[in-house]
Structure formats: C-alpha cells, structure tokens
Amino acid sequence: MNMKKHYKLYKSGKNWCVMAIATLGITVGLTGIANADTNTTSTPIETTQVQTNTSENESVQLGDTSTNAQTVTENASSAQADSNTSLVTNNNDSNKVGADVLKTVTSTTDEKVDTPVQPQSETVKDGWVKEDKGWTYYTNGTTSTGRAYSYLPTITANGKGNGNNWYLTDNGVVQSGVQQWANTYYDFDPTTYLRVDNNYVQSQWGDWYLFGNDGRILTKVQQWAGTYYYFDPVTYLRVDNDYRQSQWGDWYMFGPDGRIQTGARRWAGSVYYFDPVTYLRVDNGWREGLYFGADGRLVNGGFSTRVINWFLQREGKITYSMYGSRTGADGTADCSGSMTMALRTAGASAPQIIYSTETLHSYLLNNGYYLVYEGRGQEATLQYGDVIIWGKKAASLGGNGHTMVATGSGNNPTVISTCYLTEGQRGTAIQEVNYDWYWNDDNRPYQYVYRLRDQARA
C-alpha cells in the first residue's frame, strides 16, 4: 500500500488556502493478498510562510519528509490579499487515515492599499458673517485688529447688500451705540450701524447726548430743535437750571428743561432778566415794568416777589389736602388756600374767607390785578408775578380748578403752586414747574391770567 498526496489551491474570503488530499492505494499480488496489519507512521507536514507580492508571481512551498516538494504557483494579481500578518494553519486529524489537512495562508501585504481620508477643509470666511458677538467682517478668514473705521460692503439682514458704507469695527465686529473713536465720541445706529449725524440720542447706558453734522459729540452752547442748549465739556451731558459761559465768552441762562431762557428768571436767590433776542442778561434796565440793576438783579417788584417767596419758603414742608386748614397752618394746604395766604402776606387786603378758585377772581381784582388773558386755545403769555387760575367759572371747584403764580416769563416760563403732582406725598405739595408742560399735561384747561397794574409795586 502506498499513499499519494495532492495539493489543491482555493480561496476562502480574503485568504488563499492549500488543501492536502491523501489517497491510499492497495496492491494485490498474484500469489495472495498483502498483510495489512503493518503499522504506519504519520509524517508531519511542514509549513511554509507565504508572502504575497502585488507586482509579480509568488509561490507557496509545501512538503513533507517522505515526498518530493510540491510547488504551487499563483498569479498575485488575481488574489485579494489581507493585511499585516501571514498565518498558516495546520489541521491534522491523526484518528483518520488520509484526513484532509486545511492550510490557511494569510498575506502580510494588502493587495489594495487603503488611502487615508483627508479631512475636509473648512470654508474660508470672507465678508460679513453673523456671529454670536455680532456681524463680523472677514478678509480671507481673518479680521482686522483693534478699532477701525472702514469703507465696507453694506450690512443688510443677511449681511450682503448693495454698495458700501462706513462702519466702526472692533477686531472685525461692527459697533453700535455711543463709541469712542479718534479722540472723541460718535453714535452708531443699532439697526443700520451707520454713524448718526445731527441728532440728540440716548446712549446704551441711558444718558442723552447731542451729535453734530460730522457725527462728533458736541459740548457747550449748541443749537438744536429751534432753540439753544448747553452741554458740559467734561460729561457731555445737557445742563439744566444753570448760568453758563459759552465758548465765545458770553453768559446764558438755561432752564429746567435745558432750553436757553429769556424774560424774568429766578437764579441764586435773585431775579434776573434775559433779553428775548440776544439771550443776554439785562443790566441797568426796565423790562416788563420791572427794573434790573447794575448786577442784573431785580431792584423793585417787591409785591410779586413776596407772593412767590411765600411758596419758596414752604417748599418741602406742606402736604396737599383740601380738608385741613388749607393755608398751611397745620402743615397741609390746597392751591387756593395757599394763594390766599401768599397774597395776604405780600400786602393784599385781609381776606373775608379762605378763597377757592371760584371766589379768588374777585379778591385779585380788588387788590390791584387785572385780567390780561382768558381762554384755552394756546398757552398764556406770562410775566413775572402773574396769577393764573384754571377752570372755567362756575365749574372750577374741587379738583376741577387750580391756581398758581408765575416765577418767570419769556419763552419758557415757570410757575409755583401747592399742587397734587406728587399725589399727596408728605411734604411735597409745593412744586415749581414749566408752565407750558404743566398746562398740556393737564389737558389744556381753561385759563385766566391776572397781572398787577403796577408791576413795580413795592
């Protein structure tokens, strides 16, 4: 008996395998049958590592000690090689004569080399890009450094508009609101981001500033909305209730709403008069029946001043009430009761009663006043010391009427009275306010204006 081995090459997945097939041949002689009880010894199979080359033929050498070497040749271009290691598996089954032996050969080199996937490059930012910090301008992926005022493409809702405009950027981010630039301040619209010119605007922190025709913040005396205002050169804020020197040297008075003042004005414990054309203080002259001395102070007009002073002396002390003394004797008062006492203190005749807005008319007429205006079509033109009554006769009792005295005149007159503006808050009933605002705020009530026949009355 002899044993023959054959080798067969086949493919399993990505691996090429060699199978050894053993066949047993039995020879029968003419003289008898050979004895088959002879033991046979299994010869171990040698294994050979296989290297795969993708560019040339490769061979697998297999053999054992009892047979000639067998050669299997393969065209590597038809094989699909796997990677990294070459593995030969010998599967011997000693319990079976002629058992199939499976040998698996794994290539150490991939036939097809995988090319690493290159990372996708990000899109380079260019132009306006909307980011968390705001619209940001990029040029080839970079922004400008620091602050720059640049002529850039127009910003729209999607960042792309027609044409160009000037924008202030900080590290590429467009700025809005009040911003410092080139040693001064500018304001940039929060919607368009464009520079604001010739406007009085509120900043992002709440204060108001005036910007000129070149966008720069303005200081000192400036014309705006048909009048003049003064802006502090340090804080840039509007100045109210103060007497200030202009950039050209002259002095002007500015009222409680910041407007330049004309006519009679109270200032620093005295009364002055400011010319309605030049706005300058009048010295050594007569105005509205009053005389102002060399230092500009009112010399005469003592009666009207005493009426006004009654109110000024009680500021912070009177609480509004129509049900107490009404005159301030108990710390409470109403408008007509206060006026009755102010007139009496200034030198008017003794009152027969504590007058109301209905009966006060006759008391004024009996004490040197005359009616100069009646109606509601427009704000009354007031002079210093005028007494005003609101509410048409026969319909002005209680909360329907009010009375006050003018503490100023001219383009922005002020008045003082005992009123309910603070809604009864303790000690705040006496208030001095702008007449035009007050009249409009109270829905333009019917007005009576009484004036002294002798303005210089002592």
Secondary structure, DSSP 8 states (H G I E B T S, - for coil): -EEEEEEEEEEETTEEEEEEEEEEE--B-SS-B-----------EE-------TTS-EEEEEEETTS--EEEEE-GGG----SS---B-----TTSTT--EEEEE--SS-SS--------------EEEEETTEEEEEBTTB---SEEEEEEE---TTS--SSEEEEEEETTEE--EEEEETTEEEEE-TTT--B--SEEEE-TTS-EEEE-TTS-B--EEEEETTEEEEE-TTT--B--SEEEE-TTS-EEEE-TTS-B--EEEEETTEEEEE-TTT--B--SEEETTEEE-TTS-B-S-HHHHHHHHHHHTTTTT-EE-SSS-SBSTTSEE-HHHHHHHHHHHHT----SS---TTTHHHHHHTTTEEEEEEESSS-----TT-EEEES-TTS-SGGG-EEEEES--TTS-EEEEE-STTTT-TT--EEEEEHHHHHHHTT---EEEEEESSTT--
